């Protein structure tokens, strides 16, 4: 089981009709260290550019690994290390995912996840390794200065947030139930 954030670039096989891509294969993904069994698929539509969703996670025993992809439009997708004792605690990595590039981001357990939309009517789908549990739903403030995420918003523009996301606590007020596993944060491209 991997605790690395992975940027996956599924191959596309195209011709004059379009293209075909295998976006998930349990055997192939286990070769990357992704051995979680995905049990739920989620799909979101964000109509305005600058819609920001995050930073989200679920606490044990309903913690979730996620496999995120953008199927229409573009997003800037982020993972933040929230593992207690990690030398990279509070650091983040990000990547652009789009319908055009077909890239996917694997966000392991112990990382908060969020994204901002870069085009109108953007759709995102993601697999999760555990069912949604409202009692275990957690989050960190999207603009926490201790994390310092460089969200690609237009100069002076505020993101469009849910009330919940605008009220999340800062990282310093979060008592993490996730333990460091010995793998520091890095974005690995496969």
N, C-alpha and C positions, 0 to 999 in steps of 0.2 A: 504494500500500500504506500503510495507516494504522498508526501506532505509538501511537494513542490508545486508552485503555480506553473501550469503548462499552457503555452500558446500552441494550439494544434492547427495545422494547415492541411485539412483533408484535400486529397487530389481530386481534381475535376477532369472528367473525360468528356471532351466536347466534339461536336461536329456541327454541320449547318442547321441542325434542329435545336441546338442548345447544349446542355451539359448534364452529366450525371455525377453524383458524389456520394460516397458512403460516409455518413457523418458520425455513425457510432457502430462499433463492432467490438463486442465484449472481449474476444480473444486478442485482437490487435491492441485494444486499450490496456489490457492487462500487461502487455509487453512494455508499456510506458509506466507501469506501476499503479494504474487506476484499477483497483480491484473492488471498489464499492459497487454494490448492486443498486442501480437507479430504480426508484419505486414510484416516482411521480414526475410528470412533465408539466411545466408552467409556461404560459404564453401571455405576454403583455403587449399592449398597443399604447404608445405615447404619441399623441397628436402634435403638440407644440414642440418646436426645437427648444432645447434647453431644459427639457423635463429631466429631473434628476431623481433617481430612485436609489436610496441607500443611506447609509452603509448598514447592511443587514447581515444577520446570522441567527442561528438557533443554538441554544445551549443544550448540554447533555441532559437527559439521554436521547434527545431528538436532534442532535447536531447533524448538519448537512454538508456534504460535498456537493459542488454544483458543476455542471457542464453547460456553458452559456454560449449561445450563438445568436446572431442578428440575421433575421430572414427578410427584412425589408428596411431600407434606410441604413443609418450608421450610428454607432455608439462609441463612446470612450468608456471602456470597462476597467474596473479597478478591484484589486484585492489588497487588503490591509492585514498585516500580521498582528493578531491579537492573542498570541500564545504566551502565557505566563512564563517568564524566565528566558524568553527568546532574545538573542542579541540583536535581532531585527524587529523587536516589538514596536509597533506603531509606524513602521515603514510600509511603503506601498509600492506596487507595480501596476502598470496599466498598459492597455493595448487597444487599438482601434479594431473593432469588429464591424463588418458590414455584409450586406447581402452580396455585394460585388466580390469581396475578397474571400468570403466563406470561412474565415478563421473562427476558432472556438477558444474559449478560455476555461480551463479547468481550475476551479477554486476549491482547494482542499478544506477539510475540517480545521477550525482554528484560525480562519481568516474571515474578516468582514468583507462583504461584496457590495458594490454599487456601480451605477453607470449613469451617464448623461447622454441624451439624444443629440445628434449632430445634424439630423435631417427631419423634416416633418413626417408624421405618420409612420414612425419607426416601430417595427415589431421585433420582439426578442422572445426566444424560447430557451428554456433551460431545464435540464434534468436535475433532480435532486435525489440524494441517497437516503432520505428519511422523509416521512410524511410531515406535513405542516402541523405544528402544535402551537396554538396561541399562547399558552402558558410559558413556552420556551422561546418565544419570538424576542429578539434583541436587536439593538442597534447602537451605533456610535454617530455622533454629530458629523455631518457631511463636510463641514468646513473647519473642523478642529485644527487650530494653528499648530498644535504639536505634531499632527500628521502631515499637514502641508500639501495636500493633494493639489496638483496643478490642473484643475478642471478646465477644459478648453471651451470656456464660455466667451461670448463676445465681450470686448472691453466695456466694463461698467454694467453689464447685464447680470441680473439676479436669476438663479435657476427657478424653475417651477417645481415646487415641493409639495408633498402631502403634509398635513398638519403634524402627523406622527414624525416624519423625517425632519421637520424643522425644530422639533423639541427633543431630539435624542440627546443623551448625555455626552460630555466630552470623554475622551479616552482615559484621562486621569481619574475619573469617577467610576470607571468600570473595573470590577473585580473579576478577572478572567477565570473561567472554569477550565480553560484549555491549557494543557501543559506543552512545553517545548519538547520536541521529539529528537532534537539534534540536527535538524535540517534548517539552516538559515534561509530567509526569504531570498528567492531569486526567480526570475522569469526565464523558464527554459522553453526554447522553441523546438518543437518536434514535427 
